[in-house]
Amino acid sequence: MPASEPTIIATSMGFSRGDRGPYDMRPSPVFELAAELAEAGPQPRICYLGQAVGDQPTSLTAVYGAFADTRFRLSHLALFPMPNVEDVRAHLLAQDVIWVGGGSVANLVAVWRVHGLDDILHECWQAGVVLAGVSAGSICWHVGGATDSFGPRLRGFTEGLAWLPYGNGVHYDSEGQRRPLMHELVGSGTLPTSHCTDDGVGLVYRGIRLVEAIADREGVSAYEVSRGADGSVREAVIAPRLLG
């Protein structure tokens, strides 16, 4: 069964680190939530998209390792150096959940558009496949956000898919440039009202409505950053629901 309405989970969360090195990862509870919203069966089908890091083999290995002992049936779509599945549209429409990894949101969206993947993903979204992701995989669904795609100094990005008519800020509590730049972008009108997440927090959208914030740890929050009529910037806390 597909999700009952188009669903996106946009996050600064996804995997926790194990003790055996940087590629020892464990899925966070957000994946069970995604499967629940997708109304998936006992073996949810999830496809990983890693174009934000150029489909790095090490990232693919880590993700496959993370899901090895779970109930999820994992596949991936690579576009470098060419698609790894013959019928990209059919493969993605057959999933319960599509998870987009972090990296460069500017490169991610550009590569998707070259391959027509933006149209295919929109069809998946409308068909009830739950779209989800972290960092670049969060910003991409929105108008834009703050990104390090162009270098270590963060810059504004406004070329997102814009299915969600908001800006999006990620890693809000862990990278010092994030909050002031999001305030600047919203205050100048470069970005519309924006939804931002601390590490460990995600946003659940049904259609284009933000229905709740979620967290995989305590002591973190989501935020709405908006511009007042006088040009001032306001930040309101959105308390997240702690996932089990």
N, C-alpha and C positions, 0 to 999 in steps of 0.2 A: 504494500500500500504506500502511495506517496504521501508527503505531508499534506495536511488539510488545506493549507494555503502557502503561497510562496514564503520561504523562510531563509534567513541569513543569520549566522552567528559570527560576529566580528569581534576578535579578541586580541588580548595581549597574554595569551595562555596557550597551552597545548600539550606540552610534554614536560615531565620532571626528569631530572638527571639522576642516574644511578651512580654507583661508586666505582665503576670500572672504566672510566674515561669519558671524554666528551661525546662519544657516540653511543653511550649506554643510556637509553631513554625509556621512559614509561609513559603510556597515555594518561592524560588527566581525565577527570570525570566529565569533561565537556564532550567527549566522544560518545559516552552513553547518553547524554542529553540529546545530542544530534540524532542518534539512532532512534530515541524515543519520539522526537519531533517528526522524524521521517516515517514514523509508524512502520519501522523495519521489522523483519522477522528475527528468529533466533540467531541468524548469522548475517548481520548487516553488511552490505557491500559498500566499501569506502574506497574512493580513488584519490590518490595523492598527486598534487600538481606542484612541481618544484622549479618552475621556470624563473622564479625570483632569484634563484642562485644558479641559473643556467643548467638545471637538471644534473647537478653534481652527483656522481656515483656514491660518494661517501654519505650524502644526505639520504639517498634512496636506501642504502644499506641500513642506516640507523633507523629509518622509519619502518622498514620491514622487520627489523629486529624488535622494535617496540611493540609491534602487533603480533609477534610470533605466537605468544601463548594466550591470546585473547579470542573472543568469539567473532571478531571482525574478519571479513574476507577482503583482504587488501589487494588493490592493483594500483598501477600508476600510469599517468600519461606523460610521456616525455616528448618534447618538440625539438631537442637538440640530439643529433644533427638533423633528424627528421622524425616525424611521428612514429611511435613504436607500436601503434595499433592501426589496423587498416581502415576502420570506420570510426573516426573520433566521435562523431555525433552519437552513433548507436552505443558506443561504449559508455559515454558519459550519461546518456539517458537511462542506462540500465543500472545506475548506481542508486544507493539510498542517500549517501553523503559524499560530497566532494570537499576535500580539505586542501587549502592552499597554504603553502609554507611561506616563511618570511624571507627577506632579502631586499632586493631593489624593486620597489613598486613601479618606478618609471620604466625599467626594462621589462618587468612582468606584463604590464598593460600593453606596451608597444609590441611585444612578441605575440600576445594574444590577438591583437588586432590584425597583424600581418597574416595570421593563420585563420582568421574568421572565428576564433574561439570565443570572442565576446558575444557574438550572436548565438552560438551553441550554448554557452553557459546561461544566457538569458532564457533560452528555451527550457533548459533544465530547471532553472529557478521557477518559471511559470508552471512547469509540469509537476512540481512537488519534490524534486531532489533538493535536499538541504545543502546549501552552500555555506562553507565555513572556512575560517583561516585565522592566521596569526600575523600581526605586524603588517608587512606588505599585503598579506592575505586578508587583512582587515580593512586597510585603507582603500584597496582597489575597488570595492563595491560602492564607495562614497564619491562625492565630488572631488575630494582630495584631502590632504593633510600635511603634516611636517615629515620630511624624508631626508635620509642621508644618501639617497641614490646618486647624488652628484658630488659627494665628498663628505668629510667628517663634520663640516659645518652644516647644520641643518638648513634646508630651504623649503619654501612652500611648493606644493605640488597640487595642480588643479586639473589634471588630465585623467582623473579616475573615471570609472564606468558611469558613475552618477545615477545608478538605479536607486540608491538611497540619497535623498536630496539634502545631505548634511556633510559637514566636514568630519574628519575622524582623526583623533590623536591617540597614539599608542605609546606604551612604555612611559606613562605620564609621571610616574614616581621615581623612575630609576635612571633617567637621563635628563640632566639639568637644563638642556636647551629646549626641551619639549614644551613645557607649560608656557614660558614666555613667548615662544614663537606662535603657538596656537592662539594665544591672546592677541598677539599682533595681527595675525592673519584674519581673525574674526573681527577685530576692531577696525581694520582697514577696509573691510568688505570683500577681501580676497576670497575668503571662505564664508559660507553661511553658518548658521547655528551649528555647533559641532559637538559630537559626543566623544568623550575621551576615556581611556581606561588605564588604571595602574596595572603593573605586572600581576598576573593571576586573575584578571577580570575580563569578562566578555559581555557583549551586548546581543540580545536576541530581538530580531526584527521579524514581524509577521506582516507580509506586504511591505509597506514603507513605514509602519508604525513600530516604534521602539516599545516593546512590551515589558521587558525586564532587563536588569543587569544581573550577572551571575559571577561567582568567585570560587576559586579552588583553595583559598586560604582566608584566614581572618585578617582584619586590619587594613584592608584595601578597599578602593572605591571606584566608581565611575563618576563622570561629571558631564554636565551640560554647560557649554560656553556659548554665550549669546551676546549680541550687541544691542545696547539700549538706544532709544530714540535720540539721546544726547551724545551718542558715540562712545559711551563708556562700555566696558566689557564686564559682564557678570558671569560668575562661575557658581553653579549649584551642584551640590553632591547628589548623586543617585546611589542610594544604598543597595548593594548587591545581595542576592540570595546565595547563601553558601551551599554549594553542591555537596552531596554525600560522598 
